[in-house]
């Protein structure tokens, strides 16, 4: 068992330093430590779990937090590790951030249509973020939404006369044709 100080306790040899060694190098180091006590020791190590690589599940997950990447943990496995997406999670607004860049993933297709092409492996430091459906906003861009030149009852006018208008529509409102 590897300790937090980068050593591996071996009967007879005690604590053997293995921090920052490859698997083969760690096996050889332990073999050399045991060779003081055993003639031609055989050492076989295997990695049970990688804990140095993690991803983050933030936003509306049942259990948001950081989780270890095990082998090739995919988006679906990562979401499952975090307990799944909470009831008010907004799949349309969900995104994956890798090394500071948003990775284009269609979460709706992945979760509702089973589009496995969207189920990519996670990498160290990845962030999966799922916002709340309650904070979702719809923006409609164009010219002259309301017949009176203003925004009307369904939104707020964000431009002056003769400019492109942007109307914010609240979640419970419906956009009607001709408005």
Number of C-alpha atoms within 10 A of each C-alpha: 7 14 12 8 10 13 16 19 14 14 8 11 16 13 17 18 17 20 14 9 12 10 14 12 12 21 18 16 17 24 19 17 18 21 14 12 11 12 9 11 14 12 14 12 10 8 6 7 10 11 10 9 15 18 20 22 25 17 19 21 24 18 17 21 14 17 16 18 24 17 12 11 19 17 21 19 17 22 19 14 20 21 14 18 20 17 11 14 20 21 20 14 17 18 17 21 16 15 11 10 9 13 12 10 17 18 23 16 16 17 14 9 9 12 13 12 10 18 19 13 14 25 18 14 18 22 22 22 21 24 21 18 16 10 11 13 12 11 11 14 12 10 14 18 20 14 10 9 14 18 21 14 10 17 17 15 17 13 14 10 10 9 11 14 21 19 21 17 18 15 12 6 11 9 11 7 6 8 13
